[in-house]
């Protein structure tokens, strides 16, 4: 019962980050499951796929209602990421849990750094060209889409995270999306990659549903709140507010995993 109650505020926070930013704060899911709930790292990454995937799908529906999801490019990103997702899921089974968490700490620092950089220079994240010109995409842009999609798929499979902090700027800079459309489409990509990664892991039979269900329900509610915040609060302010906790949690995770290794 205590675990279920702890899952509620954590899930709400993670859902808000997904709904508002299309990713970033959702990377806190695995550390929350490991250090607060008490899950082992490998099960935590699988549970994270369910929580983040279902929450992303909820957010996608909300953004789609206001026509801020680009379905065609979102599906392209999802399909491109399948190979990376399968590879990441296979590697997840082979890595020492403490090594997995140490790598995860580094990923959180990268996410925090990316968020702080964008918040400090919001004008630099501007569309480069409209998606309407997709037929005229250069080979360089197509390669960029393939690389970003594969990297995001790998992160989803290996770490159990959505990778929205990579997808959102990729959609804006490579495909010319405006920020709301990038966030909405990023949620679609995250949901697709989560399904593939879960299938590669053999489903959800080993999950602790007493934790996953309340966590996911709270995250779904948070994604609705986050979608509303995105329409009222500048993205730069939201990113700064989530970057701080990411840095703190990454330092804690790195310290615990190093101690576990030695």
Residue pairs with C-beta under 8 A, 6 or more apart in sequence:
3 37
3 38
3 210
3 211
4 210
4 211
4 214
5 214
6 36
6 37
7 37
7 211
7 214
7 215
7 218
8 214
8 215
8 218
9 218
10 28
10 32
10 36
10 37
10 215
10 218
11 51
11 214
11 215
11 216
11 217
11 218
11 219
11 222
12 218
12 219
12 221
12 222
12 225
13 25
13 28
13 222
14 25
14 26
14 28
14 29
14 32
14 51
14 52
14 55
14 219
14 222
15 55
15 58
15 59
15 218
15 219
15 220
15 221
15 222
15 223
15 224
15 225
15 226
16 25
16 222
16 223
16 225
16 226
16 229
17 23
17 24
17 25
17 26
17 28
17 222
17 226
17 242
18 25
18 26
18 52
18 55
18 56
18 59
18 162
18 164
18 187
18 190
18 219
18 222
18 223
18 226
19 55
19 59
19 62
19 187
19 222
19 223
19 224
19 225
19 226
19 227
19 228
19 229
19 230
20 183
20 226
20 227
20 229
20 230
20 233
20 235
20 238
21 115
21 164
21 165
21 168
21 183
21 226
21 230
21 235
21 238
21 239
21 242
22 59
22 164
22 167
22 168
22 182
22 183
22 184
22 185
22 186
22 187
22 190
23 161
23 162
23 163
23 164
23 165
23 166
23 167
23 168
23 186
23 190
24 111
24 114
24 115
24 164
24 165
24 239
24 242
24 243
24 246
25 242
25 245
25 246
26 52
26 55
26 56
26 161
26 162
26 164
26 190
27 107
27 108
27 111
27 159
27 161
27 162
27 165
27 246
28 108
28 245
28 246
28 249
29 44
29 47
29 48
29 51
29 52
29 160
29 161
30 41
30 44
30 45
30 48
30 104
30 159
30 160
30 161
31 101
31 104
31 108
31 249
31 252
31 253
33 39
33 43
33 44
33 47
33 48
33 211
33 215
34 40
34 41
34 44
34 101
35 252
35 253
35 256
37 44
37 211
37 215
39 47
39 208
39 211
40 97
41 97
41 98
41 100
41 101
42 92
42 93
42 97
42 100
43 206
43 207
43 208
44 160
45 92
45 100
45 158
45 159
45 160
46 160
46 198
46 201
46 204
46 206
46 207
47 160
47 207
47 208
47 211
47 212
47 215
48 159
48 160
48 161
49 156
49 160
49 194
49 197
49 198
49 201
50 194
50 198
50 204
50 207
50 212
50 216
51 212
51 215
51 216
51 219
52 160
52 161
52 162
52 190
52 194
52 219
53 162
53 190
53 191
53 193
53 194
53 195
53 198
54 191
54 216
54 219
54 220
55 216
55 219
55 220
55 222
55 223
56 162
56 187
56 188
56 190
56 191
56 194
56 223
57 187
57 191
58 220
58 223
58 224
59 184
59 187
59 223
59 224
59 226
59 227
60 69
60 184
60 187
60 188
60 191
62 223
62 224
62 227
63 69
63 180
63 183
63 184
63 187
63 227
64 184
68 180
68 181
68 183
68 184
69 181
69 184
69 185
69 187
69 188
70 131
70 177
70 181
70 184
70 185
71 188
72 134
73 131
73 134
73 145
73 171
73 175
73 185
74 185
74 188
74 189
74 192
75 188
75 192
76 145
76 149
77 145
77 148
77 149
77 152
77 167
77 171
77 185
77 189
77 192
78 149
78 188
78 189
78 192
78 193
78 196
79 149
79 192
80 145
80 146
80 149
80 150
80 153
81 149
81 150
81 152
81 153
81 154
81 156
81 189
81 192
81 193
81 196
82 153
82 196
83 150
83 153
84 149
84 150
84 151
84 152
84 153
84 154
84 155
84 156
84 157
85 153
85 154
85 156
85 157
85 193
85 196
85 197
85 200
86 153
86 157
86 196
86 197
86 200
87 154
87 157
88 153
88 154
88 155
88 156
88 157
88 158
88 159
88 197
89 157
89 158
89 197
89 200
89 201
90 157
90 200
91 157
91 158
92 100
92 157
92 158
92 159
92 160
92 201
95 103
96 261
97 260
98 257
98 258
98 260
98 261
99 257
99 261
100 159
101 253
101 256
101 257
101 260
102 253
102 254
102 257
102 258
102 261
103 159
104 159
104 253
105 250
105 251
105 253
105 254
105 257
106 250
106 254
107 155
107 159
107 161
108 246
108 247
108 249
108 250
108 253
109 246
109 247
109 250
110 165
111 165
111 246
112 243
112 244
112 246
112 247
112 250
113 243
114 165
114 166
114 169
115 165
115 239
115 240
115 242
115 243
115 246
116 239
116 240
116 243
118 124
118 125
118 169
118 235
118 236
118 239
119 235
119 236
119 237
119 239
119 240
119 243
120 236
122 234
122 235
122 236
125 169
125 172
125 173
125 179
126 172
127 172
127 173
127 176
127 177
127 178
128 172
128 173
128 174
128 175
128 176
129 175
129 176
130 176
131 175
131 176
131 177
133 176
134 175
141 174
141 175
144 170
144 174
145 170
145 174
145 175
148 166
148 167
148 170
148 174
149 189
151 163
151 166
152 162
152 163
152 166
152 167
152 189
152 193
153 163
153 193
153 196
153 197
155 161
155 163
155 166
156 162
156 163
156 190
156 193
156 194
156 196
156 197
157 193
157 196
157 197
157 200
160 197
162 186
162 189
162 190
162 193
162 194
163 189
163 190
163 193
164 183
164 186
164 187
164 189
164 190
167 182
167 185
167 186
167 189
167 190
168 179
168 182
168 183
168 186
169 182
171 177
171 181
171 182
171 185
171 186
172 178
172 179
172 182
177 185
179 235
180 230
180 231
183 230
198 204
229 238
230 238
